Amino acid sequence: MSREHTTPRKQVLACLDCDTDRLYGSLLEAAAYLMEIHALYPDATLEENWTGYENMDMRFSWWRDETDEEEKVRLKHEATIREKKERARKRDAAEAEERKEYLRLKHKFG
């Protein structure tokens, strides 16, 4: 399904947990496992994710274009943020006008 995008796709960091049981085996098994991952995700890198002094997880990560659903959610979120900012701007402008009117009336009537 092809459709035209009005905004460029964002890049999303994708991650896949590393099966260390397969990685920490024989070299041939480890190489085969890494080649499987490479065939599925050619841009993936293997990284360590330390969560404590002795706690480490390994994962594969790569950047990819966001999906249609991810783009839809992001654009909806961005629109919500814009709407909130616009409402806040209008509220602040209205309060400034009210304050200006209050000061005018206070000056006029003491």
ROFIPA-649295 format. One line per 3 residues: their letters; for each residue x negated, y, z of C-alpha. Coordinates in nm, 3 decimals. Each point is the difference from the previous one (the first is absolute). Example, Ala and Ser with C-alpha at 12.3 -4.5 7.8 and 13.67 -1.06 7.14 Angstrom:
AS	-1.230 -0.450 0.780; -0.137 0.344 -0.066
***
This chain:
MSR	0.000 0.000 0.000; -0.176 0.311 -0.120; 0.103 0.344 0.111
EHT	-0.164 0.337 -0.015; -0.146 0.136 0.322; 0.023 0.365 0.090
TPR	-0.276 -0.035 0.260; -0.321 -0.197 -0.020; -0.010 -0.330 0.181
KQV	-0.180 0.007 0.332; -0.264 -0.252 0.089; 0.084 -0.241 0.281
LAC	-0.253 -0.200 0.200; 0.095 -0.366 -0.022; -0.141 -0.257 0.242
LDC	-0.006 -0.376 0.022; -0.125 -0.190 0.303; -0.304 -0.212 -0.071
DTD	0.037 -0.372 0.066; -0.320 -0.040 0.199; 0.050 -0.376 0.020
RLY	-0.054 -0.006 -0.376; -0.272 0.263 0.007; -0.209 -0.164 0.273
GSL	-0.023 -0.341 -0.165; -0.244 -0.132 -0.251; -0.147 0.249 -0.243
LEA	0.185 -0.157 -0.293; 0.333 0.020 0.184; -0.070 0.357 0.110
AAY	-0.100 0.098 -0.355; 0.313 -0.163 -0.143; 0.215 0.187 0.252
LME	-0.164 0.332 -0.082; 0.045 -0.067 -0.373; 0.371 -0.072 0.058
IHA	0.038 0.334 0.174; -0.202 0.173 -0.272; 0.222 -0.151 -0.272
LYP	0.312 0.131 0.175; -0.141 0.334 0.117; -0.308 0.092 -0.208
DAT	-0.054 0.332 0.181; 0.019 -0.151 0.350; -0.280 0.035 0.249
LEE	-0.056 -0.208 0.310; -0.020 0.207 0.315; -0.026 -0.050 0.372
NWT	0.260 0.162 0.223; -0.133 0.025 0.356; 0.273 0.032 0.261
GYE	-0.221 -0.031 0.306; -0.351 -0.075 0.115; 0.019 -0.363 -0.110
NMD	0.325 -0.005 -0.197; -0.026 0.017 -0.376; 0.240 -0.086 -0.282
MRF	-0.104 -0.030 -0.360; 0.219 0.119 -0.280; -0.006 0.071 -0.368
SWW	0.106 0.348 -0.103; 0.050 0.188 -0.325; 0.179 0.308 -0.128
RDE	0.304 -0.042 -0.224; 0.275 0.216 -0.146; 0.307 0.027 0.219
TDE	0.301 -0.207 -0.105; 0.327 0.151 -0.123; 0.152 -0.062 0.344
EEK	-0.296 0.157 0.183; 0.017 0.302 -0.231; 0.376 0.032 0.060
VRL	-0.050 -0.007 0.379; -0.290 0.249 -0.018; 0.191 0.244 -0.222
KHE	0.304 -0.020 0.229; -0.221 0.067 0.303; -0.170 0.294 -0.175
ATI	0.342 0.145 -0.094; 0.116 -0.032 0.362; -0.312 0.185 0.120
REK	0.058 0.277 -0.257; 0.364 0.034 0.107; -0.096 0.021 0.369
KER	-0.261 0.266 -0.076; 0.252 0.198 -0.205; 0.262 -0.019 0.279
ARK	-0.262 0.113 0.253; -0.105 0.287 -0.229; 0.361 0.112 -0.039
RDA	0.064 -0.032 0.375; -0.312 0.205 0.079; 0.100 0.264 -0.257
AEA	0.352 0.020 0.146; -0.139 0.033 0.354; -0.235 0.276 -0.117
EER	0.294 0.184 -0.156; 0.204 -0.041 0.319; -0.291 0.128 0.210
KEY	-0.039 0.295 -0.235; 0.373 0.076 0.030; -0.015 -0.040 0.379
LRL	-0.289 0.247 0.024; 0.182 0.242 -0.231; 0.316 -0.016 0.215
KHK	-0.201 0.021 0.323; -0.172 0.311 -0.130; 0.330 0.147 -0.112
FG	0.200 -0.074 0.318; -0.279 -0.016 0.253
***
